[in-house]
Amino acid sequence: MLQGKQSWVFPNRPAILASAAVVGPDEGKGPLAEDFDIVENETRMQGKSWEATERLLLERAAELAIHKAGLTSKEIQFYIGGDLMNQIISNSFAARTLSIPYFGVFGACSTSMESLALAAQLVDSGAADYVLTGTCSHNSTAEKQFRYPTEYGSQKPPTAQYTVTGAGAAVVTKEGSGPYLTAATIGKVIDMGITDPFNMGAAMAPAAVHTIKAHFRDTGRSPGYYDLIVTGDLAKVGHKIASDLFAEEGIPMGETVFGDCGLMVYDIDKQQVQAGGSGCGCSAVVTYGHIVKQLRSGALNRVLVVATGALLSPISVQQKETIPCIAHAVALESGVN
């Protein structure tokens, strides 16, 4: 149901029946390692290329989520997913393996919540009983496509981020013990004129702030409604900018815990990850691994996940275009009383 200008409220409270997070070795050395279902021992796995490995990560996460839900792929009506690769090949090829009717979406690193919001809308409206949603990224595929292959050994500035190697997937249904999807706010494209592809946090921060403000306006909620508001992958630079923007506008983010998946997935003081994590897999593995577990245990009751995405391409960077950005927010609530 539409509420306000750009938000949906889900009166039937669709539930995440099951979720799964599969990550690489670097993510397995971070603070959230125990919350991931599978930690791979090597970044290449059995893939013949980095891109094939990324697809394998997604297939494992999707198959595990379906298995944990007690279902088979034949019982899933739709799969919604996307990634950072050209023509979203990781998801399109994985959908070929899964053999589930497929919506391919692209929101860059905001894809995790874009796909989850659409899944919730399908289930809440009665258009589906079970929807699978997922996304993925791999450090080496993203480096090769958007910057330089890792073999090149290029130096990066301190504003750069480290793409998460991982995949997250979830099964959404109309009944379950939670966590429940209560609302979603669909972001607008915001472009502040930044052209530096090594400073994604600064580029995406205004989009995150815009979507969070829209969520409060449309739903009538305030920061204090949530135990945690977490952005997707602003990391160290972007999270500081977002915090400053909220302070300038008098929005009391101090009433809640304001975090970022890119700061949560790694120990940035000990691991060589520049300003923190990024990539389609960043908010996906943190949400479908760590946050879902926290909600199920009752450690968290209400969480707003705001996945952020920079909608650039290698061609747009070469043509000196500015970087348009977007953020999508999904509200999750615990089923624990």
C-alpha positions in Angstrom: 0.0 0.0 0.0 1.4 3.4 -1.0 1.9 5.8 1.9 3.2 9.3 1.3 5.1 10.0 -1.9 7.6 7.2 -2.2 7.0 4.5 0.5 5.1 1.3 0.8 3.6 0.0 4.0 2.9 -3.7 4.0 -0.3 -4.4 6.0 0.1 -8.2 5.8 3.6 -8.1 7.1 5.4 -10.5 4.8 8.1 -12.5 6.5 11.7 -13.6 5.7 11.2 -17.3 6.0 14.9 -18.1 5.6 18.1 -16.4 4.6 21.6 -17.3 3.9 25.0 -15.5 3.6 28.1 -17.0 1.9 31.3 -15.0 2.0 35.0 -15.2 1.1 38.0 -15.6 3.3 38.5 -11.9 4.0 35.0 -11.5 5.2 35.4 -14.6 7.3 38.2 -12.8 9.2 35.9 -9.9 10.1 33.8 -9.2 13.2 30.6 -10.9 11.8 32.3 -14.2 10.7 30.1 -16.3 13.1 26.9 -14.9 11.5 27.7 -16.2 8.0 26.4 -19.6 6.9 29.5 -20.4 4.8 33.0 -18.9 4.7 34.9 -20.0 1.7 38.6 -20.8 2.1 39.7 -19.2 -1.1 38.5 -16.4 -3.3 38.7 -18.5 -6.5 36.7 -21.5 -5.3 36.0 -23.8 -8.3 35.3 -21.1 -10.8 37.1 -20.9 -14.1 37.1 -17.1 -13.8 36.4 -14.5 -11.1 32.9 -13.9 -12.7 32.1 -17.6 -12.5 33.2 -17.7 -8.9 30.8 -14.8 -8.1 28.0 -16.7 -9.7 28.9 -19.8 -7.6 28.7 -17.7 -4.4 25.2 -16.6 -5.4 24.0 -20.1 -6.3 25.2 -21.5 -3.0 23.5 -18.7 -1.0 20.2 -19.1 -3.0 20.2 -22.9 -2.7 20.9 -22.7 1.0 18.2 -20.2 1.7 15.7 -22.4 -0.2 16.8 -25.4 1.8 16.6 -23.6 5.1 13.1 -22.6 4.2 12.1 -26.2 3.8 11.2 -25.7 0.1 12.4 -26.7 -3.3 13.1 -24.3 -6.2 9.9 -25.5 -7.9 7.8 -24.0 -5.0 9.3 -20.5 -5.5 7.2 -18.4 -7.8 9.7 -15.7 -8.6 13.4 -14.8 -8.2 14.4 -11.2 -8.0 18.1 -10.3 -8.1 20.9 -8.2 -9.6 24.6 -7.5 -9.3 27.4 -5.2 -10.5 28.5 -7.1 -13.5 27.7 -5.9 -17.1 24.1 -7.1 -17.9 23.9 -8.5 -14.4 25.4 -11.8 -15.6 26.0 -13.3 -12.2 22.3 -13.2 -11.4 21.1 -14.0 -14.9 23.3 -17.1 -15.2 22.4 -18.1 -11.6 18.7 -17.8 -12.5 19.4 -20.2 -15.4 20.7 -22.8 -12.9 17.9 -22.1 -10.4 15.2 -22.4 -13.1 12.8 -20.0 -11.3 10.8 -17.2 -13.1 13.2 -14.3 -12.9 13.2 -10.5 -12.5 16.6 -9.0 -13.1 17.1 -5.7 -11.4 20.0 -3.2 -11.2 20.5 -0.7 -8.4 24.3 -1.2 -8.0 25.0 -1.7 -4.3 21.4 -0.8 -3.4 20.2 -3.9 -5.2 19.8 -5.9 -2.0 17.1 -3.7 -0.6 15.6 -2.9 -4.0 15.0 -6.7 -4.6 13.8 -7.2 -1.1 11.3 -4.4 -1.3 9.9 -5.8 -4.6 9.7 -9.3 -3.1 7.7 -7.9 -0.1 5.4 -6.1 -2.5 4.7 -9.2 -4.5 3.9 -11.3 -1.5 1.9 -8.6 0.4 -0.3 -8.0 -2.7 -1.0 -11.7 -3.2 0.9 -11.9 -6.4 3.2 -14.6 -5.0 3.4 -17.0 -2.1 7.2 -17.5 -2.1 9.7 -15.1 -3.6 13.5 -15.6 -3.6 15.7 -12.5 -3.5 19.4 -12.2 -3.7 22.6 -10.4 -4.8 26.3 -10.9 -4.9 29.7 -9.3 -5.5 33.3 -10.3 -5.7 36.3 -8.2 -5.0 38.2 -9.3 -8.1 35.3 -8.9 -10.5 34.5 -5.4 -9.3 38.1 -4.3 -9.4 38.5 -5.6 -13.0 35.4 -4.0 -14.3 35.3 -0.7 -12.4 39.0 0.1 -11.6 42.1 -2.0 -12.3 42.6 -5.8 -12.2 44.0 -6.8 -8.8 47.1 -8.2 -10.6 47.9 -4.7 -11.7 48.7 -3.8 -8.1 47.5 -0.2 -8.3 47.6 2.1 -5.3 44.3 3.3 -4.0 43.5 6.5 -2.0 42.2 6.3 1.6 38.7 7.1 0.4 38.5 3.9 -1.7 36.5 0.9 -0.5 37.0 -2.8 -0.6 34.4 -4.8 -2.5 32.9 -7.6 -0.4 33.3 -11.1 -1.8 30.0 -12.6 -0.8 26.3 -13.3 -1.7 23.1 -13.1 0.3 19.7 -14.5 -0.4 16.3 -14.7 1.3 13.0 -16.4 0.9 10.0 -14.0 1.5 6.5 -15.4 2.2 3.2 -14.2 3.6 3.5 -16.3 6.8 6.3 -17.0 9.2 7.8 -16.2 12.6 9.7 -13.2 11.3 11.6 -11.0 10.9 8.7 -9.1 9.2 8.9 -6.6 6.4 6.8 -3.6 7.5 7.7 -0.8 5.1 9.9 0.2 2.2 11.0 3.6 0.8 12.1 3.7 -2.8 14.8 6.2 -3.4 15.3 8.9 -6.0 18.5 9.4 -8.0 20.7 12.0 -6.4 23.8 13.4 -8.1 25.9 15.9 -6.3 28.5 16.3 -9.1 31.2 13.9 -7.8 33.3 12.3 -10.5 35.8 10.3 -8.5 35.1 6.6 -8.7 37.5 6.1 -5.7 35.2 8.1 -3.4 31.9 6.2 -3.5 31.1 7.0 0.1 30.9 10.8 -0.5 28.9 10.2 -3.7 26.3 8.0 -2.1 25.9 9.7 1.3 23.4 12.4 0.1 21.2 9.7 -1.5 21.1 7.8 1.8 20.1 10.9 3.7 17.4 11.8 1.2 15.8 8.3 1.4 15.9 8.2 5.2 14.3 11.6 5.4 11.6 10.5 2.9 11.0 7.4 5.0 10.4 9.5 8.1 8.2 11.9 6.2 6.0 9.2 4.6 5.7 6.8 7.5 5.5 9.3 10.4 8.3 7.4 12.1 11.3 9.0 13.7 14.9 7.8 14.3 13.9 6.6 17.8 11.4 4.1 16.3 14.3 2.0 15.3 17.0 0.2 17.3 19.3 0.4 14.4 19.4 2.4 11.1 22.1 1.0 8.9 23.3 2.2 5.5 24.6 -0.1 2.8 28.2 0.8 2.1 29.0 4.4 2.8 32.0 3.2 4.8 34.1 5.6 6.9 34.0 8.6 4.6 30.4 8.5 3.6 29.0 7.6 7.0 30.7 10.7 8.5 29.2 12.9 5.7 25.7 11.4 6.3 26.0 12.0 10.0 27.0 15.6 9.4 24.2 16.2 7.0 21.6 14.8 9.5 23.1 17.1 12.2 22.9 20.1 9.9 19.2 19.4 9.2 18.4 18.9 12.9 17.4 15.2 12.5 18.0 13.5 15.8 19.9 10.4 14.7 21.3 10.2 18.2 18.0 8.6 19.2 19.0 5.4 17.4 22.2 3.5 16.6 23.3 4.7 13.2 25.6 2.3 11.5 26.9 1.1 8.1 27.3 -2.3 6.7 30.7 -1.3 5.1 32.0 -0.6 8.6 30.5 -3.7 10.2 31.7 -6.4 7.8 35.4 -5.7 8.3 37.8 -4.6 11.1 39.1 -1.6 9.1 41.9 -1.0 11.6 43.3 -4.5 11.2 42.3 -5.5 7.7 43.6 -3.8 4.5 40.2 -2.5 3.3 40.8 1.2 2.9 37.7 3.1 4.1 35.6 -0.1 4.6 33.4 -2.5 2.6 31.3 -2.0 -0.5 29.7 -4.0 -3.3 26.3 -5.6 -3.9 27.2 -8.3 -1.4 28.0 -5.9 1.4 24.6 -5.0 2.7 23.3 -8.4 1.5 25.6 -10.6 3.7 25.3 -8.2 6.7 21.5 -8.1 6.5 20.8 -11.8 5.6 23.5 -13.0 8.0 24.0 -10.8 11.0 20.9 -8.6 11.2 18.4 -11.3 10.5 20.0 -13.4 13.3 19.8 -10.4 15.7 16.1 -9.9 14.9 15.3 -13.5 15.4 17.1 -13.6 18.8 15.4 -10.5 20.0 18.7 -8.6 20.3 17.2 -6.1 17.8 13.5 -5.4 17.4 13.3 -2.8 14.6 15.9 -2.1 12.0 15.9 0.1 8.9 18.3 -1.1 6.2 19.2 1.6 3.7 21.2 0.0 0.9 23.1 2.6 -1.2 24.2 2.4 -4.8 26.4 4.4 -7.2 24.9 4.1 -10.7 28.1 4.6 -12.6 29.6 2.4 -15.3 33.1 2.0 -16.7 32.0 4.0 -19.8 30.5 6.8 -17.8 33.7 7.2 -15.8 35.8 7.3 -18.9 33.5 9.9 -20.3 34.0 12.1 -17.2 30.3 11.9 -16.2 29.2 12.6 -12.7 28.0 9.8 -10.5 24.3 9.4 -9.9 23.4 7.6 -6.7 20.4 6.0 -5.1 19.3 4.4 -1.8 16.4 2.1 -1.0 15.2 1.5 2.5 13.4 -1.6 4.0 12.1 -1.8 7.6 12.5 -5.1 9.3 10.8 -6.0 12.6 11.4 -8.9 15.0 8.8 -11.5 15.6 10.1 -11.9 19.2 7.8 -10.4 21.8 
